[in-house]
Amino acid sequence: MKVLVPTIILALCPLTLFSQGANASSKEFRNRAEQAARQELADAIKKQDWAKVKEAADELQQLQGVDKAAAKPAETNLFDMLKRSGFSLSRSPDEEKKGALFAFTQDRRANTDAVFNADFYLKWQPKPVLFQQIYDKYAVFDTLAISVQGVLTSADDKATDAWRFRLENTFFTRTADNNAWFDGLVATLSAKDESDRDFRSDRIGAELWLTFNSRKAYIGQYSGDENSLFQFRWRPYVGIDVGGTVSDEPLPGTPTSNTWLMARGRADLRFTFLLKALHFSDFTAYIDNKYVYLCEADKSRNYLDTGLDLEFNDNVGFTLQYTIGEDSPKFVREQMFKGGLTVKF
Amino acid sequence: MPKKASFTAFSSHGILPHPLFARVEGCTLTTKDKVRQCIYPAIAARYGKPVTDKTKLGNGGLGLDDITIRTDLYATTVIAVHNAGCKLRSFSPDDIAQCKTAGDITDGIWADLSAA
C-alpha cells in the first residue's frame, strides 16, 4: 500500500503536462511592445522622469534580451529555484503565507530528551493547466497538485502525528458584481492517503472541502484598514471525506466509519495598533475549529487549534499554538501547547 | 479604448472547443505601465482600497487571505487582462499566491506577456 499510493500519484502526473495556449502572435506583440517601450523611454527622458526612464529601459532590455534570458537559467538561490520549479512550503494547505513550523524543546532540569515538532505542507504544482471560462461569470479549474503535509512530533505521545499525501485540484468561481454578498465558490477535491507517523494506520479516500468568498461579510478580507485598532476576518468550510482504513493495528479513537461529514471555521484577529508600536511585520491571533461527524459510527469529534503568530519579517517569525481535541487519523484526545520559529518561502 | 479580445469557438486546428486555445488579437498592454493602469483600477474597485505598486495583497494592504488571493484576486486580474485583449500563457493561481504586492503581480503579468 505504501508503494501503491505514490505510484498512482506519479502515474497521474503526465495528466498535468499540458500547456496553455499562447497569444496568437507573440513575435508581433513583442515588436509592438518594443516600439511602445522606445516611445515611453523618449517621453520619460523629455519629462525628466528618471523612475520611468529606468522602467522603460528595463522593459526594452527585457524585450530585446528575452531569447537570451530564456536560454540561461535565472535561479539565484535554492529557494528561488524550488519556487520556479513549482514547489512551495508553508504550514498547512490554507495558510500559504504562514511559515512551516520546525521547533524543539528540551527540559534541561529534568534532563529529558529533546522533543522535535514539525508542521509543514510541501506542495508541487507544475506549470499550469487552467481550464478557464470567462463569461459574465468566471470559473477556473486549477492545475493538479501533489502535496505532503506533516504534523509530527518526536514525543512518545503520538496522538497528533499525521502524514497526509494528496493529489488535489481546486475549482473556483467569481461573480462579476463588485457589490454582491456572494463573490464566488471555492471547491477543493483531493485523493488522500492519511496515516500516523510510523505508517501503521492508513486511511485512503477522497476529500471535498467547500468554502466561499464574501468581502461584505469579511470572509477572506479583513475589516477596516491600517488605522483601525483591530482587523477581523473569517472563513467557514464544509466538507466530506469518504474512504477506508487500511491498518496494521486497530485505531484506538476511530470507530469504523467510511464517511465523515466535516465543518470547519477559522477566524483571524490582527492587532493593528500593536504593529506600529512594536515594528513587527505582522501580529495576529487565530482560532480554527474542525468538527467531524463519523456517519456510520454516529460519533462526533472536535479539534480546536488557536494561537498567536508574530512575523519579524517576510521569511522568519515566531508562533505560539494551543490545541485540544481529537484530530484525524487517530482521533485520540490531545491537549498541547507549542512554541517555535517559523520559516516560509 | 482597449480592443476587446475576440474568442473563437474552436482552436486554430479546429479540434478543441475551448477558450483556452482561443486566438487573441490586438493586445493593448504593450508596456508595464499599461499593465499597471489596466489591473490596478480593477483590483481597487473589487476590494475597495487604493492600489499602488507597493500595496500588499495580504495583511497590511488589501487584507486578503490566501484563498481569496488564489481565487478571487486571480480571476479579477486575469479578467482585466483579457478585457485589454491579451491572453496570459502561464500566469497561474500559484504565481499570484507567491506575489506579496500589487507590483509583483504587474511584474508577473508583464513577464508572461513579454515572454518569447
Chai-1 contact restraints between the chains, C-beta under 6 A:
chainA,res_idxA,chainB,res_idxB,connection_type,confidence,min_distance_angstrom,max_distance_angstrom,comment,restraint_id
A,Q20,B,R89,contact,1.0,0.0,6.0,A-B,restraint_1
A,Q20,B,S90,contact,1.0,0.0,6.0,A-B,restraint_2
A,G21,B,L20,contact,1.0,0.0,6.0,A-B,restraint_3
A,G21,B,F21,contact,1.0,0.0,6.0,A-B,restraint_4
A,A22,B,R89,contact,1.0,0.0,6.0,A-B,restraint_5
A,N23,B,V24,contact,1.0,0.0,6.0,A-B,restraint_6
A,N23,B,K87,contact,1.0,0.0,6.0,A-B,restraint_7
A,A24,B,R23,contact,1.0,0.0,6.0,A-B,restraint_8
A,A24,B,V24,contact,1.0,0.0,6.0,A-B,restraint_9
A,A24,B,E25,contact,1.0,0.0,6.0,A-B,restraint_10
A,F29,B,C27,contact,1.0,0.0,6.0,A-B,restraint_11
A,R32,B,T30,contact,1.0,0.0,6.0,A-B,restraint_12
A,A33,B,T30,contact,1.0,0.0,6.0,A-B,restraint_13
A,A33,B,S114,contact,1.0,0.0,6.0,A-B,restraint_14
A,A36,B,T30,contact,1.0,0.0,6.0,A-B,restraint_15
A,A36,B,T31,contact,1.0,0.0,6.0,A-B,restraint_16
A,A37,B,T31,contact,1.0,0.0,6.0,A-B,restraint_17
A,E40,B,T31,contact,1.0,0.0,6.0,A-B,restraint_18
A,E59,B,K32,contact,1.0,0.0,6.0,A-B,restraint_19
A,L63,B,S114,contact,1.0,0.0,6.0,A-B,restraint_20
A,V66,B,A116,contact,1.0,0.0,6.0,A-B,restraint_21
A,D67,B,A116,contact,1.0,0.0,6.0,A-B,restraint_22
A,A70,B,A116,contact,1.0,0.0,6.0,A-B,restraint_23
A,E96,B,D66,contact,1.0,0.0,6.0,A-B,restraint_24
A,E96,B,A97,contact,1.0,0.0,6.0,A-B,restraint_25
A,K97,B,G58,contact,1.0,0.0,6.0,A-B,restraint_26
A,K97,B,D66,contact,1.0,0.0,6.0,A-B,restraint_27
A,Q125,B,D94,contact,1.0,0.0,6.0,A-B,restraint_28
A,K127,B,S90,contact,1.0,0.0,6.0,A-B,restraint_29
A,P128,B,S92,contact,1.0,0.0,6.0,A-B,restraint_30
A,I134,B,H82,contact,1.0,0.0,6.0,A-B,restraint_31
A,Y138,B,A75,contact,1.0,0.0,6.0,A-B,restraint_32
A,D142,B,P93,contact,1.0,0.0,6.0,A-B,restraint_33
A,F172,B,T71,contact,1.0,0.0,6.0,A-B,restraint_34
A,R174,B,D72,contact,1.0,0.0,6.0,A-B,restraint_35
A,R174,B,A75,contact,1.0,0.0,6.0,A-B,restraint_36
A,N178,B,A45,contact,1.0,0.0,6.0,A-B,restraint_37
A,N178,B,R46,contact,1.0,0.0,6.0,A-B,restraint_38
A,D183,B,D72,contact,1.0,0.0,6.0,A-B,restraint_39
A,G184,B,D72,contact,1.0,0.0,6.0,A-B,restraint_40
A,V186,B,I67,contact,1.0,0.0,6.0,A-B,restraint_41
A,V186,B,T71,contact,1.0,0.0,6.0,A-B,restraint_42
A,N213,B,T68,contact,1.0,0.0,6.0,A-B,restraint_43
A,N213,B,D72,contact,1.0,0.0,6.0,A-B,restraint_44
A,G220,B,D65,contact,1.0,0.0,6.0,A-B,restraint_45
A,G220,B,T68,contact,1.0,0.0,6.0,A-B,restraint_46
A,Q221,B,G63,contact,1.0,0.0,6.0,A-B,restraint_47
A,Q221,B,L64,contact,1.0,0.0,6.0,A-B,restraint_48
A,Y222,B,G63,contact,1.0,0.0,6.0,A-B,restraint_49
A,D282,B,N59,contact,1.0,0.0,6.0,A-B,restraint_50
